[in-house]
């Protein structure tokens, strides 16, 4: 009977809870953006190849086990990888350590490792061919998954200070950010709504300017008004205070810029979750 394959998101969450870490702390340990880590746990995004080794080490599993969890290889291919490592008197973790010390990206390292193992006689030409074929397929699948489905675009417009303005801003976002992952679009819509609503309710201004910039790797939202009053997160309570708290939790980066006509509150979301900072 085949062993249960545990999804990567479940593995990450279990490991994080074992260590008593928040998602922010786990992301810091893995040196990725908090948004990216959150999406991995949710199974809403997949890590890019340059993160595979560090994630596997953090989880205490082999890269083969991680690729199996991500459904990039099947159980027989995982067994073949295990057999290749055993042929050289290594565990899969030892194979990963040896391969990871070689130059190049993950795929170049694995190809060199396979070539080294066949040269010293630890695996047969047939095994090497089988491993190389699987590696080529995994590379194609991984690179296909990281190709953006959106096109860069911009929106900028002054809107009236009106209760309907948050809805107008969300509509502008939906039009500008067509193609980004649905989960990130939902987060961006919430952030946009919170920033515009905050400006409508609390600023002494005649207009609100919304600027949205969609790039290949990130989405930036700016909300400007003519009010120079200082803003800062406060402890949420029954009367409010949740807006900037949500911004701090959900945005990859955020800040406040001041200018002669008032202020600009901005947020950024990293879109390429697997290549995260």
C-alpha positions as CSV (number, residue, x, y, z in Angstrom):
1,X,0.0,0.0,0.0
2,X,1.4,3.4,-1.0
3,X,2.3,5.9,1.8
4,X,0.2,8.9,2.2
5,X,1.4,11.9,0.2
6,X,1.2,15.0,2.5
7,X,0.5,18.3,0.6
8,X,3.3,20.9,0.9
9,X,0.9,23.4,2.5
10,X,0.0,21.0,5.3
11,X,3.7,20.2,5.8
12,X,4.6,23.9,6.2
13,X,1.8,24.6,8.6
14,X,2.6,21.5,10.7
15,X,6.3,22.4,10.9
16,X,5.6,26.1,11.7
17,X,3.2,25.1,14.5
18,X,5.8,22.6,15.8
19,X,8.3,25.5,16.1
20,X,5.7,27.8,17.6
21,X,6.1,30.4,14.8
22,X,3.7,32.8,13.2
23,X,3.5,32.9,9.4
24,X,5.6,36.1,9.5
25,X,8.3,34.4,11.5
26,X,8.3,31.3,9.3
27,X,8.6,33.6,6.2
28,X,11.6,35.3,7.8
29,X,13.3,32.0,8.5
30,X,12.8,31.0,4.9
31,X,13.9,34.5,3.7
32,X,10.7,35.0,1.6
33,X,7.9,37.6,1.7
34,X,5.1,37.0,4.2
35,X,2.5,37.0,1.4
36,X,4.4,34.3,-0.5
37,X,4.6,32.0,2.6
38,X,0.9,32.6,3.3
39,X,0.0,31.5,-0.2
40,X,2.2,28.4,0.0
41,X,0.3,27.3,3.2
42,X,-3.0,28.0,1.5
43,X,-1.9,25.9,-1.5
44,X,-2.7,29.0,-3.6
45,X,0.8,29.3,-5.0
46,X,3.8,27.1,-5.6
47,X,7.4,27.9,-4.6
48,X,9.8,28.5,-7.5
49,X,12.7,26.1,-8.0
50,X,15.3,28.4,-6.4
51,X,13.4,27.9,-3.1
52,X,13.0,24.1,-3.2
53,X,16.2,23.3,-1.4
54,X,15.8,25.8,1.5
55,X,12.1,24.7,2.0
56,X,13.1,21.0,2.0
57,X,15.9,21.6,4.5
58,X,13.5,23.6,6.8
59,X,11.0,20.8,6.7
60,X,13.6,18.1,7.2
61,X,12.7,16.2,4.0
62,X,14.3,15.6,0.7
63,X,13.6,17.7,-2.4
64,X,12.2,14.5,-3.9
65,X,9.6,14.3,-1.1
66,X,8.7,17.9,-1.7
67,X,8.3,17.5,-5.4
68,X,6.1,14.5,-4.7
69,X,4.0,16.6,-2.4
70,X,3.7,19.2,-5.1
71,X,2.6,16.6,-7.6
72,X,5.5,17.4,-9.9
73,X,6.6,13.8,-9.8
74,X,4.8,10.5,-9.1
75,X,5.5,7.8,-6.6
76,X,7.5,5.6,-9.0
77,X,9.7,8.6,-10.0
78,X,10.3,9.3,-6.3
79,X,11.3,5.6,-5.8
80,X,13.7,5.9,-8.8
81,X,15.3,9.0,-7.2
82,X,15.7,7.1,-3.9
83,X,17.2,4.1,-5.7
84,X,19.7,6.4,-7.5
85,X,20.9,7.9,-4.2
86,X,21.1,4.5,-2.6
87,X,23.3,3.3,-5.5
88,X,25.9,5.8,-4.4
89,X,25.6,4.8,-0.8
90,X,23.7,8.0,0.0
91,X,20.4,8.9,1.5
92,X,18.2,11.3,-0.4
93,X,19.2,14.1,2.0
94,X,22.9,13.4,1.4
95,X,22.2,13.5,-2.4
96,X,20.6,16.9,-1.9
97,X,23.5,18.2,0.1
98,X,26.0,17.0,-2.5
99,X,24.0,18.4,-5.4
100,X,23.3,21.7,-3.6
101,X,27.0,22.3,-3.3
102,X,27.5,22.3,-7.1
103,X,27.4,25.5,-9.2
104,X,24.3,26.6,-11.1
105,X,20.6,26.6,-10.5
106,X,18.7,23.6,-9.1
107,X,18.4,21.9,-12.5
108,X,22.0,22.5,-13.5
109,X,23.1,21.1,-10.1
110,X,21.0,18.0,-10.6
111,X,22.2,17.3,-14.1
112,X,25.8,17.6,-12.9
113,X,25.1,15.3,-10.0
114,X,23.6,12.7,-12.4
115,X,26.6,13.0,-14.7
116,X,29.0,12.5,-11.8
117,X,27.2,9.5,-10.5
118,X,27.1,7.7,-13.9
119,X,30.8,8.5,-14.4
120,X,31.9,6.8,-11.1
121,X,29.5,3.9,-11.8
122,X,27.0,4.5,-9.0
123,X,24.0,4.6,-11.5
124,X,23.5,2.9,-14.9
125,X,23.0,4.8,-18.2
126,X,19.4,3.7,-18.2
127,X,18.9,5.1,-14.7
128,X,20.6,8.3,-15.7
129,X,18.4,8.7,-18.7
130,X,15.3,8.1,-16.7
131,X,16.3,10.7,-14.1
132,X,17.3,13.2,-16.7
133,X,14.0,12.8,-18.5
134,X,12.0,13.4,-15.3
135,X,14.2,16.4,-14.5
136,X,13.5,17.9,-17.9
137,X,9.7,17.4,-17.5
138,X,9.8,18.9,-14.0
139,X,11.8,21.9,-15.2
140,X,9.3,22.5,-18.0
141,X,6.3,22.3,-15.6
142,X,8.0,24.5,-13.0
143,X,8.9,27.2,-15.5
144,X,5.4,27.1,-17.0
145,X,4.0,27.7,-13.5
146,X,6.1,30.9,-13.1
147,X,5.1,32.6,-16.3
148,X,2.9,35.6,-15.5
149,X,-0.6,35.7,-16.9
150,X,-0.9,39.4,-16.5
151,X,0.3,42.4,-18.5
152,X,1.8,45.6,-16.8
153,X,-0.6,48.5,-16.6
154,X,-1.4,51.7,-14.8
155,X,-4.4,53.7,-13.6
156,X,-4.4,57.1,-12.0
157,X,-7.4,59.3,-11.4
158,X,-8.7,61.9,-8.9
159,X,-12.0,60.8,-7.4
160,X,-14.5,62.8,-5.3
161,X,-14.6,62.3,-1.5
162,X,-17.7,60.2,-1.6
163,X,-19.0,57.0,0.1
164,X,-19.1,55.4,-3.4
165,X,-15.4,56.1,-4.0
166,X,-14.1,52.8,-2.4
167,X,-16.2,50.9,-4.9
168,X,-15.0,52.9,-7.8
169,X,-11.4,52.3,-6.7
170,X,-12.0,48.5,-6.5
171,X,-13.5,48.5,-10.0
172,X,-10.4,50.3,-11.3
173,X,-8.2,47.7,-9.5
174,X,-10.1,44.8,-11.1
175,X,-9.7,46.4,-14.6
176,X,-6.0,47.2,-14.1
177,X,-4.9,44.0,-12.4
178,X,-6.6,41.5,-14.7
179,X,-4.8,38.1,-14.7
180,X,-3.1,38.2,-11.3
181,X,-3.8,35.3,-8.9
182,X,-7.3,35.4,-7.5
183,X,-6.1,35.3,-3.9
184,X,-3.8,38.3,-4.4
185,X,-6.6,40.2,-6.2
186,X,-8.8,39.7,-3.2
187,X,-6.1,40.9,-0.9
188,X,-5.4,43.9,-3.2
189,X,-9.2,44.7,-3.3
190,X,-9.4,44.7,0.5
191,X,-6.3,46.9,0.9
192,X,-7.6,49.3,-1.7
193,X,-11.0,49.5,0.0
194,X,-9.4,50.1,3.4
195,X,-7.1,52.9,2.2
196,X,-9.8,54.7,0.3
197,X,-12.4,54.3,3.0
198,X,-9.9,55.6,5.6
199,X,-9.3,58.7,3.4
200,X,-13.0,59.3,2.8
201,X,-13.9,59.0,6.5
202,X,-11.0,60.7,8.2
203,X,-9.3,63.2,5.9
204,X,-10.1,66.8,5.4
205,X,-9.9,66.8,1.6
206,X,-11.8,67.7,-1.5
207,X,-10.6,64.8,-3.6
208,X,-8.8,61.5,-3.4
209,X,-6.3,60.3,-6.0
210,X,-6.0,56.6,-6.6
211,X,-3.0,55.3,-8.5
212,X,-2.5,51.6,-9.4
213,X,0.7,50.3,-11.0
214,X,0.8,46.6,-12.1
215,X,4.4,45.4,-12.9
216,X,5.7,42.0,-13.7
217,X,6.6,41.2,-10.1
218,X,4.5,43.5,-7.9
219,X,1.4,45.5,-7.6
220,X,1.5,49.0,-6.0
221,X,-1.6,50.9,-4.9
222,X,-1.3,54.6,-3.8
223,X,-4.1,56.7,-2.2
224,X,-3.4,60.4,-2.0
225,X,-5.4,63.2,-0.4
226,X,-4.9,66.8,0.7
227,X,-4.8,66.0,4.4
228,X,-1.4,66.1,6.0
229,X,-2.5,64.7,9.4
230,X,-0.3,61.9,10.8
231,X,-1.7,58.4,10.5
232,X,-0.5,55.3,12.3
233,X,-2.0,52.0,13.3
234,X,-3.8,51.8,16.6
235,X,-5.1,49.0,18.7
236,X,-8.3,47.7,17.1
237,X,-11.5,47.9,19.2
238,X,-15.2,48.0,18.8
239,X,-15.0,51.6,17.4
240,X,-12.5,50.8,14.7
241,X,-8.8,50.8,14.1
242,X,-8.8,47.7,11.9
243,X,-7.9,49.3,8.6
244,X,-4.2,50.0,9.0
245,X,-3.9,46.8,11.1
246,X,-5.1,44.8,8.1
247,X,-2.8,46.8,5.8
248,X,0.2,45.9,8.0
249,X,-0.8,42.2,8.1
250,X,-1.6,41.7,4.4
251,X,0.7,44.1,2.4
252,X,4.2,43.0,1.5
253,X,5.3,46.6,2.1
254,X,3.5,49.8,3.0
255,X,4.2,53.4,4.0
256,X,3.2,57.0,4.0
257,X,4.7,59.7,1.9
258,X,4.2,63.4,2.6
259,X,4.2,66.2,0.0
260,X,3.2,69.8,-0.3
261,X,-0.4,69.1,-1.0
262,X,-1.0,66.4,1.6
263,X,0.0,62.7,1.9
264,X,0.1,59.5,0.0
265,X,-0.5,56.1,1.7
266,X,0.9,53.2,-0.4
267,X,1.0,49.4,-0.3
268,X,2.8,46.9,-2.4
269,X,2.1,43.2,-3.0
270,X,4.7,40.8,-4.4
271,X,3.1,38.8,-7.2
272,X,5.8,36.3,-8.0
273,X,5.4,34.4,-4.7
274,X,7.9,31.8,-5.5
275,X,10.7,34.2,-6.2
276,X,10.1,36.1,-3.1
277,X,12.5,38.5,-1.6
